[in-house]
Structures are given as C-alpha cells and as structure tokens.
Amino acid sequence: MGKVYEGIEPKLADWLRQQPLFVVATAPLGADGLLNVSPKGGSGTFAVFDEHTVGYLDLTGSGVETIAHVRENGRIVLMFMAFEGRPNIVRLHGRGRVVALEDGEYPKLAEHFPERAGARAIIVVDVARVSDSCGYAVPRMDYVQDRDVLDLWAEKKGAEGLAEYRADRNRVSLDGLPGL
C-alpha cells in the first residue's frame, strides 16, 4: 500500500508538477488555534527545487493563515491527489519558510514560477518525509482549466491596490498571529 521515499525522485517530481491541485495544511502552536487547510493550484505555481526542497507561489488572498503558521512554527504538509490515472496520494511533510516579495531571496526563487500579479510570497518547504498512499477513495475527475478570477482581480487592483489590500487583510491570521 503506502511507501515512504528517501526523497523526491525524478519520476515523482514530474508527477507532482503535473497535478492541477494540491492542499496545504498548517496549524498554530496554541491548542486553541485554528487548523488551516488551503487548496492551491494554477499552472506552474509549484516547483521541485531538489529531492528535499519544494516551493509554491503564494498568491494574495483573503487570509494569511499559512504564512502566519509557518512563521510561528514552520510545520507544514502538502498533499497531492491523483484525480486521473493510477490512484495515488502523496504527502510532503516538512518545515516551511516564507520568502516575501521584499526578501532578497525572492527574485531568484521567482524564476521558477510564472509571473503573477497577485504573488505575495513563495513558501519554501524543506521536506523531511515523502510518502504515498493508495488514493483508492479519491474520485476520478476531469481537469478542465485553471480559473483566471484571482489573476483578473489582482490585475485590476494593481500593485498599489494589492499592497493596500495585504496591509488591511493580510496583517494577522484568524488566531491573531503576525502575517504580512
């Protein structure tokens, strides 16, 4: 059934990049804090840097839970599911870090991703555990296309509008942890 890998092998890296959707889970340290699960996707927004390091382009949104939780404690898991082809679920457990737009490391990492108006950070994950499981209960679904709604919204806001939005809506998490 399930298998634990030494790292992200080339064949698995290709499979991960092909998935149109993945899910990110994080949690604050406090027992009364809210767990967070966020769907992520969009062509080219996930990258495998090496067999133990991945990253994804974090786009401006209504919340900032992942960034806040990762900054507080680093714990993160990314889950990928096969909706077509052979059933499979892959989890990448690790320690995350936030590389924000203003960080010196951002331009070099951004070369791995398409330019997106709403980009606010890159979440880099140092992967400690790579595992798969059967995925037998995951439904078969047809991928139609990426949605462009978030991109259109970000383009309409413009750089200044996005900065204002992030200052207003992405300053703290639902738990009151620092965000952007």
Secondary structure as UniProt FT lines:
FT   STRAND          3..5
FT   HELIX           10..18
FT   STRAND          21..26
FT   TURN            31..32
FT   STRAND          36..41
FT   TURN            43..44
FT   STRAND          46..50
FT   TURN            51..52
FT   STRAND          53..59
FT   HELIX           65..73
FT   STRAND          75..81
FT   STRAND          89..100
FT   TURN            101..102
FT   TURN            104..105
FT   HELIX           106..110
FT   TURN            111..112
FT   TURN            117..118
FT   STRAND          119..133
FT   TURN            136..137
FT   HELIX           149..169
FT   TURN            174..175
//
